[in-house]
Amino acid sequence: MGRWTAADLEAQLGRRLGPGRSAGAEAVQAPRRRNKPLDDMVRQYLQQLELAGVPRPVTEYRFCPERLWRADFAWPDRMVLAEYEGGIFTGGRHTRGKAFEADCVKYNTAALIGFTVLRFTYDLVRTGQALQMTQRALSG
């Protein structure tokens, strides 16, 4: 997981690999789900990580062997997950009753497994707070 290059960033943004596997000793990337465009803020977050020298995250990481849940970004060796919560002011999925409740179960399960779960919004990424929180979580 060393230093990023511009080519690494582009590959990370456009990567499409085979089906993800359950969490284990190896970090596995899975394809982005269809109809889930890569948000500009997600691109910005990845670029911030790269410029700050933060190790590359595993994207769409399956952290729970019993469920199909995926975390947007993961550093499995550090037990850190990061989720980008889009559409929070436009009635997006993350703010509707059943989906919000499902996210609670997902995030609580990740925490019970031992992961630190970071959740970011548009403004947290835009202002650099997401980067700062990620760096803090990864440092210890």
Secondary structure as the mmCIF struct_conf table of DSSP 4:
data_model
#
loop_
_struct_conf.conf_type_id
_struct_conf.id
_struct_conf.beg_label_comp_id
_struct_conf.beg_label_asym_id
_struct_conf.beg_label_seq_id
_struct_conf.end_label_comp_id
_struct_conf.end_label_asym_id
_struct_conf.end_label_seq_id
HELX_RH_AL_P HELX_RH_AL_P1 ALA A 6 GLY A 14
BEND BEND1 GLY A 18 GLY A 18
BEND BEND2 ALA A 23 GLU A 26
HELX_LH_PP_P HELX_LH_PP_P1 PRO A 31 ARG A 33
TURN_TY1_P TURN_TY1_P1 ARG A 34 ASN A 35
HELX_RH_AL_P HELX_RH_AL_P2 ASP A 40 LEU A 51
TURN_TY1_P TURN_TY1_P2 ALA A 52 GLY A 53
HELX_LH_PP_P HELX_LH_PP_P2 VAL A 54 PRO A 57
STRN STRN1 VAL A 58 TYR A 61
TURN_TY1_P TURN_TY1_P3 PRO A 65 GLU A 66
BEND BEND3 ARG A 67 ARG A 67
STRN STRN2 ALA A 71 TRP A 75
HELX_RH_3T_P HELX_RH_3T_P1 PRO A 76 ARG A 78
TURN_TY1_P TURN_TY1_P4 MET A 79 MET A 79
STRN STRN3 VAL A 80 TYR A 84
TURN_TY1_P TURN_TY1_P5 ILE A 88 GLY A 91
HELX_RH_3T_P HELX_RH_3T_P2 ARG A 93 THR A 95
BEND BEND4 ARG A 96 ARG A 96
HELX_RH_AL_P HELX_RH_AL_P3 GLY A 97 ILE A 113
TURN_TY1_P TURN_TY1_P6 GLY A 114 GLY A 114
STRN STRN4 THR A 116 PHE A 120
HELX_RH_AL_P HELX_RH_AL_P4 TYR A 122 ARG A 126
TURN_TY1_P TURN_TY1_P7 THR A 127 GLY A 128
HELX_RH_AL_P HELX_RH_AL_P5 GLN A 129 SER A 139
#
